[in-house]
């Protein structure tokens, strides 16, 4: 998603001063693209650069006197990772103003510092042009300061925040931004992992069914070690009654078991010494797992992380409190448009659909995103379709997004955020379209799009200098036979260690593989 920030300066500037300002900015290594194209065109017309300035002044004078339109409405300045723009707006606003802004993506470092530097340069050039009037006792008034252009906040988003107390907001924000919680939530996208953790949690609460806790009942494609690495499960020592099988107590490690077994403790079920009972190493869901599984909190955590990864500022995201119904909710303000996200780790039932519709009506959100990991009931689908049809038929901009997992919701959200940001960028830059005869916003968006596709192409197709390095590895049996002869020779395959692992992975899969990078996988995998 592309982001936009802008500042405004309440100051009027005429046509000749606009051209002078753009010329001075170019002398400060800020090349105006639109004016540069015009100057090159004038140079081609004149067959030389000697009188380009006279041509520009003559065309500007004719345009302003004939069409009553300004010759220059602003300009755009291109950089590797962002665009700066400057627009002079007189007729479009109640009072004349100058707007300076930046268009950037989430990976651009320090965008606001770059915008502030640009604004400072423009103001210093304008201030330096001021001079004493004919009456030397009076001077031209000092220019006002730049002001940040505040984005509008929808009333529904304000009400959503107002319903929550400060303690709840702080607690939710701290939970959603914890790195360990974010990593654990990503593992819970696997339905098998959620089923296993819920089963293990129930077994622990019942104090029975130890077989469910050893990991033997886990799905074949579920890696317990990965759940253990992110803190969702931990290994404990459980002592169970040999006769009834009921769990007596659990210990954190074997050292604690040694203390218990040497004591005179006896089983509360059969009266036998604890040292004679069944001792097993079991998997116990952690408090983190219980917190994430409660009310589908992991789904809200995952969506919160995806929004932040797309570049949505933290201040524009609000989390709804848990109501104990299994439903989750959060809102995001994207360039003045409100997004309501409702989640349920289960089926999209008619009751959940009605609750989502009521929440959307209350918050007046223009985008409703529903994420339910189960199946969609027909009645729920009909309710949502009818609601969307009524909103659109009433002349309101409305978008309904349904997703059955966090990855799908992330992709749909990315598209929706892109459309909103493109609309805002087009609104800011459309005043420059007539000055060049093209859509400036589309030029900016296309440059970013081509840049991203070029970077992705370079990542997916790495340059291989030595094609022999990726030949299949020699047969392992041949190497083993050669090494067993006791010749004392060293085997040197002339293949670096990192490439050797790459060869083994490719040979085992039977097809060439590309090393994992942040660019060659789905952005939410």
N, C-alpha and C positions, 0 to 999 in steps of 0.2 A: 504494500500500500504506500502511495506517495502522500506526503504530508505537506502542509502549507502553513506558514506563519507570516504575518505582515504587521507593519507599523504605519502610522499615518502622521502627516505633518500639515497643519493648517496654514497653508501658504500658497499664494497665487504666483504663477510664473508664466510670462508671455512666450510667444513662439520663438523669437530670436534668442531669448535667454535659455530656452529649452535646448536648442541646438548647441549653444555655448557650453551648457552644463554637460551634455553628452560628450562634447569634445574634450572637456577637462577630465571627465571620468576616464576616457580612453588614454589620456596622458598619465593617469594613475594606474595603468595596467588593468582597467576594466573596460573591455572592448564591447561596445554596443552592437549586437548582431544585426538588428534591423537597419540602423544607420550605416553600418558597414556594407550591407548589401546594396543600399541605395548609392553610396559613394562609388562602389565598383561599377555599378550600372552607368553612373554619370561619366566615369572615366572611360568606359567603352564608347559612349556616345561622343565624347570630345576627342577620342583617340589620343588621350594623354591626361596627366594628372595636374596640369598647370592651373586650370581654371575650374577645378571641381567645386571649390568653395563658392565661386560666383554662380555656378549652375544651381547648387543647392539653395542659395539665398533667393535666386530668381524664381525657382519652382515653389519654394515655400511661400513667397509673397503672392504669387499667382493663386495658389491653392487657397490660402486664407482669405484673399479678397474676392475670389470668384465663388467658391463653394461654401464660404463661411464656416469651414471646418478647419481645425488645427492641423498643421502639417505634421507635427510629431505629437503623438499621444503617450509616448513612453518608449521603453526598450527592454530587451532581455539580454542577460549576461550569462554565458555558459561556462561551466566548470566541470571537472571530471565527475564529481559526485553530487552536484546540485546546480540549480539555476537561481540567479537573482533577477528580479524584475523591478522596474520603476515605471509608474504610470502617473500621468497628470490628468486629474479628473476635475472638470469645472461644471459641465452641463449635467453630468450624471449624479452629482451630489448637491445638497442644499448650499453648501459653502465650498469654495475651491480648496482642494487638498492635493497633496502628493502622497502616493502610497508606494512603499517599498516593501518587498517581500522575498521570501525564499521558498523554493519547491525542492524537497529532498525526500529521501527514503529513510527507512529505519536504521540503515547502516552508516549514514552520514555523520561523521564526528563533529560535535560542537556546532550545530546549525544556528542556534540563537546567537552565539558569539560572532559568527560570520555575518548574520543579519545586522547585528548592532554595529559592527565595524563598517559595513556598507552604509548604514544610515548616518553614522558619524562623518564619513567622508563626504556624503552628499550635503549634509548640513554645513560643514566647514567651507565647502565650495560656494554654497549660496550665501553664507555669511560674509565670506571674503569679497563678494561682489558688491556688498553695501558700501556706500560712500557718503560723505557729507552732502547735504542739499545746498542750494544756492545761498541760503541763510546759514552761514557757518556756525551759528549758535545752536542749530538744530541738527540732529543726526537721525538717520533712519533707525526705526525701532528694531531691537534685536529679534531674531527669529525665535518662534516658539520651539519647544522641545518636541522630539518624537514621542508619540504615544502608542502603546501596544493596542492593536485592534482586537478587542475581546470577541471571542466567538459566542454566539447565542447558545443559551442552555435551555432546552425544552422544559416547559412547566411540569410535565409528567416526570421528568428526570429529577427535578427539584423536589417534587412531592415524594418520590421514591426514597430519596436521601433523608428527607425530613422525618419519615416514619421510623427511622432507626435511631437508636440512642448512640451516643459517642462511644461507649464501652463496646457495644456490639460491632460497630464499624472498625474500631481498632483491633479487636480480636480477630475478626474475619480477615482483615488486611494482613495481619501478621501470619495467620495460618496459610493464606494463599500464596504468600511470597517466600515461604520457607523452602529452601532448595531441596531438602530431604523429602518434604511432602510432595513437591512437584515431581521429583524423580519416581517416588513410589506410585503416584497417581498415574503416571505413564504406563507402568506395568499392569495396572488394573484394567487397561483397555482389553486385555485378554479375558474373555468370558470364562474360560476354564480356570483361570487364577481366582476369579471372584467366587466361583462355585466352590472351589477347594477351600478358600479361606472361610467362607460362611459355614461350610460343613465342619471344618476344624474348630471354628469358634463355638458352634453349637455343641460339639462333642466335649469341649472343655467346660462349658457351662453345665452340661449334664453330668460331668465327671465319670463318663463311661465310654465305651466304644473306642478303646485305645488303638485298634487297628486303623481307624480313620486318621490317627494322628502321626503315624509312622512315616507317611509319605507314600506307602505302597498303593493307596487308592487314588493317588493323583493321576491326572491324564498323562498319557505317554509323552505328549509334546510339551508338557509343563516342566520347566526347569526350576526345581525347588531352590537351587543355589542362587538363582537370580532374585527370587523373592527374598531370600535371606540377605543378599547383598544390599538391597534397598531398604531393609529394616521392616519388612512386612511379616516375617516369621522369625522365630528364634528357637533354638534347640534347648530342651529341658530334659531333666531326668524325672520320670514319673514312676511312682511305686503304687502297684495295684494289688488288690486282694487276690490270692491264688484261687480261692474257692468261688467268689462271686464275680470277680473281674472288675469290681468298682474301684475307681481311683481313690487312693487315700490322700496323697499330697504330691506336689511337684517341687522339685529342687532346681536351682539355676545351673548347677554343675556337679561334677563327680566329687569334688572336695566336700560339698555339703552332704552328699550321700554317705561319705565315710563317717562323718560325725553322727549321722542318724543310725547307721547300722551298728556302731559300737555301743550305742545306748541300749537301755532296757525297754524301748518303745515297743508296743504291741499293736496289732491290727484291731481296729474298732469293729470289724465285721466278723472275724473268726477267732480273734484272740491270739493268733500265732505271732511270734516275734517278727518285727518288720524286716529283719535280715533274711527271713525265709520267704518273703513275698516276691512278686514279679517286679523286676526292675527293667524299665524300657526307656530308650531315648525317643522322645516324641517332639513333634513340631507344634509350637504354640504361636498363634497369631498375636502380634504385638498390639500395644495400645494405639499405635499409628494406624494399623490395619483396621481396628475397630472404629476409629474416628473417620477414616476415609469411606468405609462401607456404610456408615450410619447415614441414612437419608440420601444416599448417593452423593455424598460430599466429594468423592473423588472426581466425579464428572464436572462439578462446578470448578474444582481446582484445575482440572485439565483445560477447560475452556478459558479460564482466567489466564493461564499461562500462554495459550495460543493467541489471545488478544494482545498480550504484552509483547509476544514475539513478532506480531504483525506491526508493531509500532504504536499501538494505542497507549496514550499516557495513563499512568496510574490514577491521576486525579479525575480522569474521565470514565472510570469504572466503579460501579457501586455493587456491593454484594448484599443480597437479601438475607435476613435471619432465617434460621431453620425453624420450621413450625411443627416438626415431628410427624409430618404426613408423608414423608418420602419424596417430596417435591423440592427442587432447588430453583433459585431464581437469581438473576443478576442483570444489571443494565449497563449500557455503554453509550456515551455521547460522542458520536462521530461527526465532526464538522457541523454541529447543530441538528443532526438527525439522531433520534433515540433508537437504540436496539434493545429489545427485551429478550433475554435468553432464559428459557425454563427447561428444566431437566428432570428426568426420572429414570432410575436404574431399574427398568421394568417395561411393561407393556404401555402403549399409548391408549389408555382406556377412555371411555366417554367422560368419566369424572375428571380425569386429568386434563382432557381437552377443554371442558367447561371452566376449570380453574385457570387454565392458560388464557382463555378468551376474556374472563373477568379481569385478570391481571393486565392484559393488553388494553382493555377499555379504561381501566383506572389510570394507567400510566400514559395513555395516548401515544404509545410507541408506533412509529412508522414502519418498523421491521420486527417481526415476531419469529424467533428462532426456537424451535421445539426439538429437543434431543431426547429420544427414548430408546433404550437399548433392546427392548422387546419388539413384539409384533404390533402393527397398527390395527386396532379394531375398526371395522367398517363404519360403525356409528360415529366414532371419534373423527375419522377422516371426513365424513359428510358434514359434521359440525364445523370443522375448521374451514373446509372449502366454502360453505355458505357464509361464514363470517368474513372471509377474505373477499368474497364476491360483493357482499354488502358494503364493505369499506371502500372498495374500488368504485362501485356503482354510485356511492355518495360523493364522488369527486375528490377523494383523499388518496394521497400517495401511500401505498401499503405493499409490503412484501412479506410473504409467508415462506419459511424455510423449514422443512422436515428432514431430520437425519436420524439414523439408527446407531451411530457411534460418534465418538469425538473426532476421529479423523475426517469423516465425511462432513461433519459440521464445520470443521476448520476450513476445508476447501470451499464450502459454500459461503462461509463468512468472508474468506479472502476475496472472493468475487464480489460480494455485496459491498465490502469496504472499498474495493477498487472503484466500483461504480460511483459511490458517494464522493470519494476524493477527486475523481475525474470531473464530476459535475462542479465541485467547488473550484477547482483549478480553472476550468473553462469559464466560470463566472468572473474570476479575477482577471483573466488574460484576454477575454474576448474584445476588450477595448482596443487591443493592438492589432486585431485581425485586418482592419482596413488599411493599416499603414504598410502592410507587406503583401496583402492579397491572399493570405493563407491563414488557416487556423493555427494560431500560435500555441494554443493548449495542446492540440494534436501533435505538433512538432515536438513539444517538450515530452509528452507522454510516449511518443514513438521512440525518441532517443533513449529514454530509460528502458523501454521494452527491448529494443535491439541490443542495448548494452547488457541486459540480463541474459538474453538468449546467447549472446556471444560468450559470456563468461561460463554459462552452463555447457556450451559446446566444447570449450577448451577443457573443462573438467572431465567430460564424458569421453573425450578422445585424446588421451595423453600421447605425447610424442615419444616414440620408442626409438632410441638411437641405435641400439644393437638388436636386430631381430632375432639373433641366435640366443639371446638371453631368455626367451620365452618358449624354447623348444621343450617338449616333454622330458621329464627327468628320466635318467637311465633306470632300467629295471632294478628294483631293490635286491632281488635274488642274485644278480650278477655281482653287485657290489659286495654282498655278504660272502659269496664264494671267493672273490678276490682277496677280501680281508682275512679269510680263514686260512689262507695258504702260508701265513707267517713270513711274508717276504720283507716286512718292515717298511714297505713303501707307503708314502702318504698319498691319499686321494685328494686331488684338487679339481673341483668341477668348474672353477672360474665363474661361479655364480654367486653374487652377493647374497647375504643372509635374508635381506628383506625381499629380494626377488625369488628366493627359494620358497619362502612361504606362499608367495603369490602363485608360483608354479604348482605347488601341491594342491592349493585350493582349486585352481583351474583344471588340473588333471582329474581330481576327484569328482568334480561336477560334470566333466565331459564337455564343457563349453567355456570359452574365454570369459573371464569375469573382470569387472572393473573395480578397483579398490573403493571402499566406501568413502564418500566425501559429503559435505553438507549440501552439495548441489545436485547429486544424482539419485536422490531418494525423495519421496514425498515429504514436504516440509513439516508434516506432523507425525511421521513414523517414529 
